[in-house]
Amino acid sequence: MAPVTTPATSSRPATDTDSAEPTDAGPPGARPPADTRAGATDSPTGDGTHSPAREGVTLSAGDGTRPGTPTVDDGPGAHPVDRPGIHPVDQSRPLGRILLFGIQHVLVMAATPISAIFLMSATLRLGGELTVDLLSAAFVLSGAGSLIQSLGPWKVGPRLPFMMLPGGAPLILFLAIAEQHGLPTATGSVILTALFSFVVLPVFTRLLRFFPALVIGTMIVIVGVNLVKVGAVLVTGQPGTPGFADPVNLGLGLATIGFTVVFYLLFTGILRQLAVMLGLLAGTALAAVTGAIDAGGAGGGGLVSLPRLTPFGSPVFHLVAALPLMLYSVASMAEATGQTVINAEAVGKKIDRRTDVPKTVRGDALTSLLGAFFGLPLMVTSGENIGIVRVTGVRSRFVTAAAGVFLVVIGFLAPVTRAISVIPSAVVGGTAMVVFAVITVLGIQTLGRSDLDRHTSTFICAVALALGLLPILVPGVYGRFPSSVRILLESGVAVGAFVAAVLNILFHHIRPGIAARLTVVRTEGDR
């Protein structure tokens, strides 16, 4: 049964019509659980304040169900689990299901560390042995970070179904520092940035009230669009490069999407929950039949691969060189805020942003600090797997914990790493496009709760989307700017979040205060 919410000020008894949500997770873009629609995640309103009516929203039981009712196992066709008082995100599942769903996460996400390390190797002209060591480290640290964020030891990790991966803007910054100052300095910059995150986190936590649903929803939409583009590039290749938009790759990507849709349409129960993985496997099988898989990279090499400690030598600490990465870390905290909120909404769990968001940031910082000693760039919480959670309806954080264990094992088993690496990028991209687009839908749902009927909210969202999407839709638009400035401006997520937050403060905090003072002055003058 879906979560049921009732306003705290209302004495109206709950009826069956209060729980109109189906137990089926539904297709991507389905309405979120009732507790999240009511603003259960810290109940932000469009103007950055908190509505008393929304703050009174409570769940009738700790698991989001009416007292005395069994908690329904995740996803369509699942069996009830009689564990009242325990939220589905905190419930374990039969080991077989946990392993299957964990493998599904790994197969969809494995392309990210592989592509990140291959890009790093090609850009910095690293040797083959060093590349293998870095790839092993990327898998091991991705798994360790996923375990930290999913299990949440002490005050590190929000205990939500999160995964951590390298890549994205932090990788580009790492490469820029390495090319300009050397790899030891780049490693030292990651260490300094991780420590900087711990230091500034208390200040950032005080600013969370300036990130209402309007700001977070705008940011998540930009994240989703950017990720869809990343998935699309895996299918088409980069514009202007040989083989761009090759019909074979396009066919594989579209076929993978088609397989996923067919499986989601025809299957029920656990098979439907595994539609993403089945679609990816079907696309891989089609690629094998058509000869689009190069299996040469799957053979040879040893059995065990161990990450190498300080592969670039002792870290060198250069504060000026690390400054761009430190500035980005602040924007990364804002992105982690949005991902924590949207993840909680995807699983229907009420969180307190003032305590849970810092846990996510601490998980990022700790994993990055450990990864730096193995030559890795900043590790960041991944928003991609939120789409998998939404599509499958599987909310247990122990699934992503299992995926973390798989990633660690993969990092030590060289043959498994090589086998995953031969899956065509077009197939991975087709799967990723579906999963990533779900994140955009979740962002739109969040915006739907941000009072867009107000003209100022619509204006803020429009300006933030325009500036945030600009570097995504027009790559290289800031190409003539200084490199330190360009790196920040080319992060559409950072720009969109910053613009939305600043405009929200101006329109919903500063401007009303000024108007109130002017009204008081006029009133006193009339007297």
Disulfide bonds with the S-S distance in Angstrom:
none
